[in-house]
Amino acid sequence: MTYPIIGITASVDVKEGWYRQRSNYITAIEQCGGIPVILPPISKSTEAIITRLDGLLLAGGGDLDPQHYNEDPRYKLHYDDPLRDRFELSLTQAALAQGKPILGICRGIQVLNVALGGTLYQELHEQVEGRLIHQHSSGEPTHVVKIEQGSLLGRLSGKRAIRVNSFHHQAVQTIALGLIVSAKANDGIIEAIEDPRHQFVLGVQWHPERMREQDPVANALFTGLINAAQR
Ligand code: MN
């Protein structure tokens, strides 16, 4: 039995001088059979980091600077760290180039899409008429996503629809060339994307690491990442 090493991107707390990550990402990877390693953003070669990892988990966080998808800010955004933006985009490109499995969560689906040339809604509640409320404070599942049959997510979940939590004010707008949509909310907002050119490259807009106790699909996402990382 080998335990694949899964890199998990970290948050930066500039004010306190900390790198940090939530424990539920760590326990999800460990309990589903991987070894979690937290990756602080640095400016050294991301290729060298990816070479030593078996898989990559792009964690949640603040907003990407819209310059990375060739837009100026249109609203008051909740920026993350500029080095984290560059690090995660580069890490994603390196993982794709080396064929390493990727699971993107919340900000992570957005990083995946932008790394491949896609764009985001900067503020869903302003830019999309008739959208559902996607920004809830509770961890409970609040809206349905319909899953594309035959997609990786469809195979992993074995379901046509699931209820998910929702903590985001941004979302994938134009999907990057080569990616496919594998789940949408009932208002048409993209909730999952994947890269069918790879064995396991999946991004979800919800937070499965917070749903593992009540939702077997949440565990299936982490197990899928770790199984793919074992090959
Ligand atoms: Mn949502």
Boltz pocket constraint, residues with backbone or C-beta under 6 A from the ligand:
constraints:
  - pocket:
      binder: B
      contacts: [[A, 133], [A, 134], [A, 143], [A, 165], [A, 166], [A, 167], [A, 168], [A, 185], [A, 191], [A, 205]]
      max_distance: 6.0
